[in-house]
Amino acid sequence: MSSVIAYAAPREAAPLEKTLIERRELGPHDILIDVAFAGICHSDIHTVRGEWGPQSYPLAPGHEIAGTVAAVGSEVTAHRVGVGCLVNSCGECRTCLRGEEQFCTKGAVFTYGSTDVDGTITQGGYSQQVVVTEKFAVRIPESLPLDRAAPLLCAGITTYSPLRRWNVGPGSRVAVVGLGGLGHMGVQLAHALGAEVTVLSQTLSKKDDGLRLGADHYYATGDPETFRNLRGSFDVILNTVSAALDLRAYLSLLDVDGALVCVGLPPEPLALGVASLIGGNKSISGSNIGGIAETQEMLDFCGEHGIAAEIEVIPASEINAAYDRVLASDVRYRFVIDAATFAD
């Protein structure tokens, strides 16, 4: 075991503070990564504050990790330097065998807050170093700077996976609900896949950004005319917000056989009238990150198309302030922590 500096929540709803956490010794298939940058995801905030269920504390979050290889186990064959939401799974069940390790039937091991292979609770990327099994590390293309690549390990795969699953490509009409940390990635990816992309946001305040990132159209959902004028306009609606939506109104925007895919997680259940689905063979679906192979595919795609997150790099001392700003939607579009400042 080795001790590294990290930022962790000491208890539920408490501010994060500098501390020491333990990292396991390298096994034959493990990689020790020096963390360079760690993205801040809204999920980090929900988790450390206990909003998604009880946690073991202290807890260091962070599942958008980019860095460099510091050491490898005796049987490691590749040196890749990104870690996302997963660090292990059984590798044997039907979902693992089809490349969907996030749905491991024996229980996926997530980057923080899960029981690790040695029985300890996993600690995330708000730390100087991480140890991860080789299979769960991914290669970040040289064309992507590490700071802007870090959010791809969650925000990138979270939006890429459903776009691929719903066969988005040339001729597809895609609407992205919300232009935040997830939405700004969804716009770039859908555009690069060849779709006609529309942003649906509460106001037009980010319209210039949306068009710059690849949107063809931008509409305010606060304007009732939007729902009247866009009725039946989309094949896929990617809902990236974690707020309550009028599902009937958004389903009305789908063409026949269209799909509303949710990647945001609102705190309360949403009401759904089945007639809104039956009327046009429509569907509503959810999507949860992606497997390791698909995450690598996403990174390679982003490298080929020059796609990366729009970020604000912060020192570790500003993490708690950044949390407040995330909750206030005061970031364009992802905070990334400079890991060199953990020891300051």
C-alpha positions in Angstrom: 0.0 0.0 0.0 1.1 3.6 -0.6 -0.3 6.9 0.6 -1.2 9.7 -1.8 -2.7 13.2 -1.3 -6.3 13.5 -2.3 -9.3 15.7 -1.8 -12.2 13.8 -0.1 -15.5 14.4 1.7 -15.0 13.4 5.4 -18.7 12.8 5.9 -22.0 13.3 4.1 -22.7 16.9 2.9 -19.3 18.1 4.2 -16.9 20.2 2.1 -14.1 18.3 0.5 -10.7 18.6 2.3 -7.1 17.6 1.7 -6.3 14.2 3.1 -4.3 11.0 2.5 -5.7 7.9 0.9 -4.2 4.5 0.3 -3.5 2.9 -3.0 -3.0 -0.8 -3.4 0.3 -2.3 -4.4 0.6 -3.1 -8.1 -0.6 -6.6 -9.1 0.7 -8.3 -12.3 -2.0 -6.7 -14.5 -2.2 -3.3 -12.8 -1.1 0.2 -13.9 -0.1 3.0 -11.6 -1.1 6.3 -13.1 0.1 9.8 -12.1 -3.0 11.8 -12.4 -2.6 15.0 -14.4 -6.2 16.2 -14.6 -9.5 15.1 -13.0 -12.8 16.4 -14.3 -15.6 17.4 -12.0 -18.9 15.6 -12.8 -22.3 16.5 -11.3 -22.4 12.8 -10.3 -19.4 13.5 -8.0 -21.5 16.1 -6.1 -24.6 13.8 -5.8 -22.5 10.9 -4.5 -20.3 12.7 -1.9 -23.4 14.4 -0.5 -25.2 11.1 -0.1 -28.0 12.1 -2.5 -27.7 8.8 -4.4 -27.6 6.6 -1.3 -25.4 6.0 1.7 -21.6 6.1 1.2 -18.5 5.1 3.1 -16.4 8.1 4.2 -13.9 9.6 3.7 -14.7 9.5 0.0 -12.5 10.9 -2.8 -14.6 11.3 -6.0 -13.5 11.7 -9.6 -14.1 9.4 -12.6 -12.8 11.6 -15.4 -9.1 10.9 -15.0 -6.3 11.7 -17.4 -2.6 11.2 -16.7 0.6 9.4 -17.4 1.8 5.9 -16.6 4.2 5.8 -13.6 4.6 2.0 -13.2 3.2 -1.2 -14.5 2.7 -4.7 -13.3 4.8 -7.6 -14.6 2.2 -8.8 -17.1 1.0 -5.4 -18.5 1.2 -5.3 -22.3 -0.1 -1.8 -23.0 0.3 1.7 -21.5 -2.9 3.7 -21.6 -3.7 6.7 -19.5 -7.3 7.4 -19.1 -9.7 6.0 -16.4 -13.5 6.6 -16.5 -16.3 5.4 -14.3 -15.3 1.7 -14.1 -12.2 0.0 -12.6 -13.2 -3.6 -12.6 -15.9 -6.2 -13.3 -16.1 -10.0 -13.2 -15.2 -10.4 -16.9 -17.3 -13.6 -17.2 -21.0 -12.7 -17.1 -23.1 -12.2 -20.2 -22.9 -8.4 -20.0 -19.1 -8.3 -19.5 -18.6 -10.7 -22.4 -20.6 -8.4 -24.7 -18.5 -5.4 -23.6 -21.0 -3.8 -21.3 -19.0 -4.0 -18.1 -21.0 -1.3 -16.5 -23.9 -3.7 -16.2 -21.8 -6.6 -14.7 -24.3 -9.0 -13.2 -21.9 -9.8 -10.3 -21.4 -6.1 -9.6 -19.3 -3.6 -11.5 -16.5 -1.9 -9.5 -16.9 1.8 -10.0 -14.0 4.3 -9.7 -15.1 5.5 -6.3 -17.5 4.3 -3.6 -17.3 0.6 -4.7 -15.8 -2.4 -3.0 -12.4 -3.0 -4.7 -10.7 -6.3 -5.5 -8.8 -6.1 -2.2 -12.0 -5.4 -0.1 -11.3 -1.7 0.3 -13.6 1.1 -0.9 -12.4 2.6 -4.2 -11.3 6.2 -4.2 -11.4 8.3 -7.3 -9.3 10.7 -9.3 -9.2 13.7 -7.0 -5.8 12.4 -6.0 -2.2 12.3 -7.1 -2.3 8.7 -8.3 -4.6 5.8 -9.1 -4.0 2.1 -9.5 -6.2 0.4 -12.0 -6.4 -3.0 -13.7 -4.9 -2.7 -17.2 -8.2 -3.7 -19.0 -9.9 -0.7 -17.4 -7.4 1.9 -18.6 -7.9 3.4 -22.0 -5.5 5.1 -24.4 -5.9 8.9 -24.9 -4.9 9.8 -28.4 -1.9 12.1 -28.7 -4.0 14.7 -30.6 -6.1 15.3 -27.4 -4.6 17.5 -24.6 -5.0 15.7 -21.3 -6.9 18.5 -19.6 -9.6 18.7 -22.3 -9.7 14.9 -22.7 -10.4 14.1 -19.0 -14.2 14.9 -19.2 -14.5 12.6 -22.2 -14.1 9.7 -19.8 -17.6 10.4 -18.5 -19.3 13.2 -20.4 -18.0 11.9 -23.7 -18.9 8.3 -23.4 -22.3 9.1 -21.8 -23.4 11.0 -24.9 -21.5 8.9 -27.5 -22.9 5.6 -26.5 -26.6 6.4 -27.1 -25.9 8.2 -30.3 -24.2 5.0 -31.6 -26.8 2.7 -30.2 -29.6 4.7 -32.0 -27.5 4.7 -35.2 -27.1 8.4 -35.5 -25.4 9.4 -38.8 -25.9 11.3 -42.0 -29.6 12.1 -42.5 -30.4 11.8 -38.7 -32.2 14.6 -37.1 -31.0 14.9 -33.5 -32.1 17.3 -30.7 -29.9 17.8 -27.7 -31.8 19.0 -24.6 -29.6 21.2 -22.5 -26.2 22.7 -23.3 -24.2 21.9 -20.2 -21.4 19.5 -19.4 -23.1 16.6 -21.2 -25.0 18.6 -23.8 -22.0 20.4 -25.2 -20.4 17.0 -25.8 -23.6 15.6 -27.4 -23.7 18.5 -29.9 -20.1 18.0 -31.0 -20.4 14.2 -31.3 -23.8 14.2 -33.1 -22.4 16.8 -35.6 -19.3 14.8 -36.2 -21.4 11.7 -36.9 -23.2 13.7 -39.7 -26.5 14.5 -38.0 -28.5 17.6 -38.3 -28.3 18.9 -34.8 -30.7 21.1 -32.8 -30.2 22.4 -29.3 -33.2 22.7 -27.1 -32.4 25.0 -24.1 -34.5 27.0 -21.7 -33.2 30.3 -23.1 -31.1 31.5 -26.0 -28.3 32.6 -23.8 -25.9 30.0 -25.1 -27.0 30.1 -28.7 -23.6 31.4 -30.0 -21.8 28.6 -28.2 -24.2 25.9 -29.5 -23.8 27.0 -33.1 -20.0 27.2 -32.7 -19.9 23.7 -31.3 -21.8 22.3 -34.3 -25.5 22.8 -33.8 -27.5 23.7 -36.9 -30.4 25.2 -35.0 -31.0 26.5 -31.5 -34.4 27.0 -29.8 -35.6 28.1 -26.4 -37.9 25.7 -24.7 -39.3 28.5 -22.6 -41.0 29.7 -25.8 -44.3 27.8 -26.3 -43.9 28.3 -30.1 -40.9 26.0 -30.0 -43.1 22.9 -29.3 -45.7 23.9 -31.8 -43.2 24.6 -34.6 -41.0 21.6 -34.1 -43.7 18.9 -33.7 -42.6 15.7 -35.3 -39.1 17.1 -36.3 -36.6 14.6 -34.7 -35.5 11.0 -34.9 -33.6 11.1 -31.7 -33.8 13.5 -28.7 -30.9 13.2 -26.3 -32.0 14.5 -22.9 -28.9 15.6 -21.0 -30.6 17.5 -18.2 -31.4 16.3 -14.6 -34.5 18.4 -14.3 -38.2 17.5 -14.5 -39.4 17.6 -18.0 -42.9 17.4 -19.5 -42.4 14.1 -21.3 -45.5 14.5 -23.4 -44.3 17.8 -24.8 -40.9 16.4 -25.7 -42.3 13.2 -27.2 -44.5 15.3 -29.4 -41.3 16.5 -31.1 -40.4 13.0 -32.3 -41.2 11.7 -35.7 -42.7 8.3 -36.1 -40.4 5.6 -34.6 -38.4 8.3 -32.8 -36.7 7.8 -29.5 -36.2 10.1 -26.5 -33.0 8.9 -24.7 -32.3 10.1 -21.2 -28.8 10.4 -19.8 -29.5 13.0 -17.1 -30.9 11.7 -13.8 -33.7 13.8 -12.3 -34.2 13.4 -8.6 -38.0 12.7 -8.9 -39.9 10.3 -11.1 -41.4 11.8 -14.3 -45.0 11.3 -15.3 -45.5 9.4 -18.6 -48.8 9.0 -20.5 -48.5 5.8 -22.6 -50.6 7.4 -25.4 -47.6 9.7 -26.1 -45.7 6.6 -27.1 -48.3 4.6 -28.9 -49.3 7.5 -31.2 -46.2 7.2 -33.3 -44.4 4.0 -32.3 -42.2 6.2 -30.1 -39.9 5.1 -27.3 -38.2 6.5 -24.3 -34.9 5.0 -23.2 -32.1 5.5 -20.7 -28.4 5.1 -21.2 -25.6 4.6 -18.7 -22.0 5.4 -19.8 -20.5 2.6 -22.0 -18.2 -0.3 -21.8 -14.4 -0.2 -22.0 -14.2 -1.0 -25.7 -16.8 1.6 -26.6 -15.0 4.1 -24.4 -11.8 3.5 -26.4 -13.8 3.8 -29.6 -15.2 7.2 -28.4 -11.7 8.5 -27.6 -10.3 7.4 -31.0 -13.3 9.1 -32.7 -12.7 12.3 -30.7 -9.0 12.2 -31.6 -9.8 11.8 -35.3 -12.3 14.6 -35.3 -10.6 17.0 -32.9 -13.4 16.8 -30.3 -12.7 17.7 -26.7 -14.5 19.2 -23.8 -14.7 23.0 -23.2 -13.2 23.4 -19.8 -12.1 25.7 -17.0 -9.0 24.4 -15.2 -9.0 25.0 -11.4 -6.6 24.4 -8.6 -7.6 21.8 -5.9 -8.3 24.6 -3.4 -11.3 25.7 -5.5 -13.1 22.4 -5.7 -15.8 23.3 -3.1 -16.4 26.6 -4.8 -16.6 24.8 -8.2 -19.3 22.5 -6.7 -21.4 25.5 -5.9 -20.9 26.9 -9.4 -21.9 23.6 -11.0 -25.1 23.6 -9.0 -25.7 27.2 -10.2 -25.0 26.3 -13.8 -22.0 28.7 -13.7 -19.5 26.8 -15.9 -18.9 26.5 -19.6 -18.7 23.7 -19.7 -16.7 21.4 -17.4 -14.4 22.1 -14.5 -11.1 20.2 -14.5 -8.8 20.0 -11.5 -5.1 20.4 -12.1 -3.7 17.5 -10.1 -0.3 19.2 -9.7 -2.1 21.4 -7.1 -3.2 18.6 -4.8 0.0 19.0 -2.7 -0.2 22.8 -2.5 
